[in-house]
Amino acid sequence: MAITPEDIQHIARFGRDRQKILEYIDRSRGVDNSGIAPQKQFNQRRNCFREDRVSPSLNRNDAPANTPDTMDGMIRVPRVIG
């Protein structure tokens, strides 16, 4: 695999972005934050997930009815990994 000029530009941009992040971290170390409590959660909601509820689902015969390809009652999907 050949390295293209675009690859080099991408790597260089990553290096510049990384440097900006490290500089920001260095600057933030000088800020007095002794009176600020650490944040545990940035979302103000306490629990944003619904409760688990048991509900009816499709049975083995109805589930593959709307799929394009089945075999022996199972849903066939295209191969994803080699």
Buried (B, 14 or more C-beta within 10 A) or exposed (E): EEEEEEEEEEEEEEEEEEEEEEEEEEEEEEEEEEEEEEEEEEEEEEEEEEEEEEEEEEEEEEBBEEEEEEEEEEEEEEEEEE
